[in-house]
Amino acid sequence: MKSVKFNTKILEVNKSSIIEILNELPENFKKDSGGGWSFLNMCINKDGFQWTSYHKIIDELVCLGNAAGVLSFPFPKEMWGALPGGMPYIVIL
């Protein structure tokens, strides 16, 4: 939904923190266990608790994960409209 630009040096310094936060999400998001899940489910952590109610926060985490190379989208953007809520699926690599 937006264009962002990151300082690659700062991103690399914080990559382990980004991974740590992404690892708090359910296994369904992980490439090797669930294969990916809807953006809409990213507000729930692996223990079943809602950690945020703001899509803006989730979007920021998606942007950071994508920029760090540890998160991707299994379906092209053109298909997102056919997915639940018109939201992308997310895969944690």
KEMAR-921069 format. One record per residue: residue number from 1; residue in one letter; y, x negated, z of N, C-alpha, C in turn. Coordinates in nm, 4 decimals. Layout:
BEGIN
   nr  rest   n.north    n.east      n.up  ca.north   ca.east     ca.up   c.north    c.east      c.up
  NUM     A         Y         X         Z         Y         X         Z         Y         X         Z
...
! end
This chain:
BEGIN
   nr  rest   n.north    n.east      n.up  ca.north   ca.east     ca.up   c.north    c.east      c.up
    1     M   -0.1204   -0.0813    0.0000    0.0000    0.0000    0.0000    0.1263   -0.0852    0.0000
    2     K    0.1113   -0.2152    0.0265    0.2301   -0.2989    0.0319    0.1960   -0.4387   -0.0168
    3     S    0.2985   -0.5117   -0.0469    0.2821   -0.6514   -0.0849    0.3220   -0.7377    0.0336
    4     V    0.2405   -0.8380    0.0614    0.2699   -0.9281    0.1722    0.2500   -1.0721    0.1268
    5     K    0.3138   -1.1615    0.1966    0.3014   -1.3032    0.1681    0.2836   -1.3747    0.3013
    6     F    0.1858   -1.4649    0.3067    0.1573   -1.5363    0.4303    0.1814   -1.6852    0.4127
    7     N    0.2190   -1.7497    0.5208    0.2262   -1.8945    0.5264    0.0818   -1.9424    0.5447
    8     T    0.0263   -2.0102    0.4454   -0.1147   -2.0478    0.4486   -0.1485   -2.1424    0.5634
    9     K   -0.0554   -2.2267    0.6021   -0.0815   -2.3187    0.7133   -0.0950   -2.2418    0.8449
   10     I   -0.0065   -2.1470    0.8676   -0.0120   -2.0667    0.9899   -0.1356   -1.9769    0.9873
   11     L   -0.1677   -1.9235    0.8720   -0.2865   -1.8397    0.8563   -0.4126   -1.9199    0.8919
   12     E   -0.4220   -2.0412    0.8428   -0.5390   -2.1259    0.8700   -0.5501   -2.1585    1.0191
   13     V   -0.4375   -2.1845    1.0836   -0.4374   -2.2135    1.2278   -0.4898   -2.0932    1.3068
   14     N   -0.4617   -1.9728    1.2585   -0.4990   -1.8510    1.3301   -0.6256   -1.7839    1.2772
   15     K   -0.6933   -1.8471    1.1832   -0.8113   -1.7869    1.1209   -0.9185   -1.7521    1.2235
   16     S   -0.9434   -1.8381    1.3199   -1.0468   -1.8090    1.4204   -1.0105   -1.6865    1.5045
   17     S   -0.8827   -1.6662    1.5315   -0.8391   -1.5474    1.6065   -0.8588   -1.4210    1.5235
   18     I   -0.8322   -1.4309    1.3948   -0.8520   -1.3165    1.3044   -0.9998   -1.2799    1.3011
   19     I   -1.0856   -1.3803    1.2891   -1.2302   -1.3575    1.2881   -1.2756   -1.2963    1.4198
   20     E   -1.2222   -1.3462    1.5288   -1.2569   -1.2942    1.6612   -1.2246   -1.1454    1.6727
   21     I   -1.1083   -1.1054    1.6242   -1.0691   -0.9642    1.6283   -1.1588   -0.8819    1.5370
   22     L   -1.1847   -0.9295    1.4158   -1.2718   -0.8568    1.3227   -1.4129   -0.8429    1.3780
   23     N   -1.4594   -0.9398    1.4537   -1.5936   -0.9331    1.5127   -1.6055   -0.8270    1.6209
   24     E   -1.4940   -0.7710    1.6633   -1.4965   -0.6620    1.7600   -1.5232   -0.5267    1.6938
   25     L   -1.5241   -0.5247    1.5609   -1.5506   -0.4005    1.4880   -1.7008   -0.3747    1.4796
   26     P   -1.7406   -0.2490    1.4520   -1.8833   -0.2154    1.4418   -1.9561   -0.2958    1.3337
   27     E   -2.0857   -0.3124    1.3530   -2.1709   -0.3870    1.2608   -2.1683   -0.3291    1.1199
   28     N   -2.1377   -0.2006    1.1060   -2.1315   -0.1370    0.9733   -2.0346   -0.2080    0.8807
   29     F   -1.9332   -0.2731    0.9352   -1.8340   -0.3435    0.8541   -1.8854   -0.4787    0.8030
   30     K   -1.9851   -0.5337    0.8701   -2.0323   -0.6685    0.8370   -2.1189   -0.6686    0.7112
   31     K   -2.0959   -0.7653    0.6274   -2.1667   -0.7760    0.4997   -2.3186   -0.7796    0.5181
   32     D   -2.3647   -0.8574    0.6143   -2.5079   -0.8786    0.6316   -2.5794   -0.7694    0.7107
   33     S   -2.5046   -0.6820    0.7773   -2.5734   -0.5797    0.8562   -2.5444   -0.4379    0.8091
   34     G   -2.4205   -0.4086    0.7747   -2.3877   -0.2722    0.7331   -2.3415   -0.2611    0.5892
   35     G   -2.2909   -0.3700    0.5362   -2.2480   -0.3714    0.3965   -2.1078   -0.3188    0.3712
   36     G   -2.0395   -0.2746    0.4754   -1.9024   -0.2250    0.4604   -1.8889   -0.0817    0.5079
   37     W   -1.7664   -0.0478    0.5428   -1.7406    0.0857    0.5961   -1.5970    0.1227    0.5651
   38     S   -1.5631    0.2477    0.5829   -1.4309    0.2982    0.5479   -1.3211    0.2446    0.6404
   39     F   -1.2066    0.2180    0.5799   -1.0849    0.1827    0.6537   -1.0626    0.2814    0.7678
   40     L   -1.0959    0.4075    0.7456   -1.0725    0.5117    0.8459   -1.1494    0.4873    0.9757
   41     N   -1.2556    0.4085    0.9696   -1.3367    0.3803    1.0887   -1.2934    0.2538    1.1624
   42     M   -1.1939    0.1850    1.1119   -1.1524    0.0589    1.1740   -1.0783    0.0763    1.3058
   43     C   -1.0462    0.1983    1.3436   -0.9764    0.2204    1.4706   -1.0723    0.2209    1.5894
   44     I   -1.2034    0.2168    1.5606   -1.3047    0.2185    1.6658   -1.3685    0.0803    1.6750
   45     N   -1.3849    0.0295    1.7961   -1.4475   -0.1021    1.8115   -1.5997   -0.0883    1.8199
   46     K   -1.6693   -0.2012    1.8322   -1.8154   -0.1994    1.8317   -1.8753   -0.1301    1.9536
   47     D   -1.7946   -0.1075    2.0575   -1.8407   -0.0355    2.1761   -1.8103    0.1134    2.1694
   48     G   -1.7530    0.1573    2.0560   -1.7257    0.2998    2.0371   -1.5927    0.3474    2.0924
   49     F   -1.5072    0.2550    2.1327   -1.3768    0.2913    2.1868   -1.2687    0.2781    2.0802
   50     Q   -1.1738    0.3709    2.0828   -1.0613    0.3648    1.9909   -0.9628    0.2601    2.0420
   51     W   -0.9443    0.1528    1.9656   -0.8578    0.0436    2.0100   -0.7151    0.0584    1.9587
   52     T   -0.6946    0.1415    1.8565   -0.5597    0.1736    1.8087   -0.5619    0.3095    1.7420
   53     S   -0.4486    0.3742    1.7427   -0.4368    0.5023    1.6720   -0.3399    0.4895    1.5547
   54     Y   -0.3034    0.3671    1.5216   -0.2048    0.3429    1.4163   -0.2668    0.2755    1.2946
   55     H   -0.2624    0.3437    1.1812   -0.3122    0.2847    1.0573   -0.2327    0.1602    1.0198
   56     K   -0.1076    0.1552    1.0610   -0.0237    0.0384    1.0322   -0.0845   -0.0884    1.0933
   57     I   -0.1352   -0.0787    1.2136   -0.1967   -0.1927    1.2816   -0.3250   -0.2339    1.2091
   58     I   -0.4053   -0.1347    1.1723   -0.5290   -0.1627    1.0987   -0.4962   -0.2271    0.9651
   59     D   -0.3946   -0.1764    0.8974   -0.3530   -0.2319    0.7684   -0.3123   -0.3785    0.7836
   60     E   -0.2433   -0.4106    0.8910   -0.2035   -0.5499    0.9152   -0.3261   -0.6387    0.9361
   61     L   -0.4253   -0.5883    1.0091   -0.5482   -0.6645    1.0302   -0.6228   -0.6841    0.8978
   62     V   -0.6267   -0.5821    0.8147   -0.6909   -0.5921    0.6832   -0.6199   -0.6977    0.5984
   63     C   -0.4880   -0.6948    0.5989   -0.4112   -0.7938    0.5217   -0.4397   -0.9355    0.5707
   64     L   -0.4419   -0.9550    0.7009   -0.4702   -1.0875    0.7566   -0.6115   -1.1331    0.7223
   65     G   -0.7088   -1.0442    0.7384   -0.8468   -1.0786    0.7077   -0.8670   -1.1111    0.5613
   66     N   -0.8024   -1.0346    0.4755   -0.8129   -1.0587    0.3314   -0.7479   -1.1916    0.2949
   67     A   -0.6299   -1.2166    0.3476   -0.5587   -1.3421    0.3189   -0.6348   -1.4640    0.3721
   68     A   -0.7060   -1.4466    0.4843   -0.7833   -1.5559    0.5433   -0.9177   -1.5754    0.4725
   69     G   -0.9519   -1.4836    0.3833   -1.0763   -1.4961    0.3079   -1.2007   -1.4536    0.3840
   70     V   -1.1835   -1.3739    0.4879   -1.2979   -1.3310    0.5686   -1.3239   -1.1811    0.5586
   71     L   -1.2517   -1.1154    0.4717   -1.2644   -0.9715    0.4535   -1.2424   -0.9412    0.3052
   72     S   -1.3155   -0.8443    0.2534   -1.2956   -0.8081    0.1132   -1.3176   -0.6586    0.0942
   73     F   -1.2996   -0.6151   -0.0275   -1.3147   -0.4754   -0.0662   -1.4297   -0.4660   -0.1670
   74     P   -1.5386   -0.3948   -0.1332   -1.6534   -0.3895   -0.2242   -1.6314   -0.3039   -0.3487
   75     F   -1.5310   -0.2177   -0.3457   -1.5031   -0.1311   -0.4601   -1.3638   -0.1612   -0.5144
   76     P   -1.3472   -0.1554   -0.6440   -1.2140   -0.1795   -0.7017   -1.1151   -0.0718   -0.6589
   77     K   -0.9895   -0.1087   -0.6565   -0.8823   -0.0179   -0.6128   -0.8835    0.1150   -0.6881
   78     E   -0.9238    0.1117   -0.8145   -0.9273    0.2339   -0.8955   -1.0260    0.3375   -0.8406
   79     M   -1.1228    0.2947   -0.7606   -1.2232    0.3854   -0.7044   -1.1849    0.4408   -0.5673
   80     W   -1.0839    0.3836   -0.5046   -1.0515    0.4225   -0.3681   -1.0212    0.5712   -0.3548
   81     G   -0.9624    0.6309   -0.4549   -0.9307    0.7734   -0.4492   -1.0537    0.8613   -0.4332
   82     A   -1.1698    0.8136   -0.4745   -1.2942    0.8898   -0.4629   -1.3630    0.8688   -0.3278
   83     L   -1.3140    0.7753   -0.2504   -1.3736    0.7459   -0.1197   -1.3132    0.8358   -0.0125
   84     P   -1.3795    0.8504    0.1035   -1.3278    0.9377    0.2096   -1.1817    0.9089    0.2438
   85     G   -1.1001    1.0121    0.2384   -0.9579    0.9995    0.2698   -0.8794    0.9177    0.1695
   86     G   -0.9442    0.8823    0.0570   -0.8776    0.7986   -0.0431   -0.8539    0.6570    0.0066
   87     M   -0.9298    0.6169    0.1081   -0.9122    0.4862    0.1716   -1.0187    0.3884    0.1237
   88     P   -0.9855    0.2590    0.1211   -1.0841    0.1597    0.0764   -1.1956    0.1373    0.1765
   89     Y   -1.3057    0.0881    0.1268   -1.4117    0.0370    0.2126   -1.3789   -0.1090    0.2395
   90     I   -1.4169   -0.1546    0.3565   -1.3874   -0.2890    0.4023   -1.5188   -0.3599    0.4342
   91     V   -1.5301   -0.4856    0.3927   -1.6466   -0.5668    0.4265   -1.5997   -0.6936    0.4954
   92     I   -1.6566   -0.7202    0.6114   -1.6290   -0.8455    0.6812   -1.7336   -0.9456    0.6357
   93     L   -1.6847   -1.0525    0.5736   -1.7743   -1.1549    0.5209   -1.8164   -1.2440    0.6333
! end
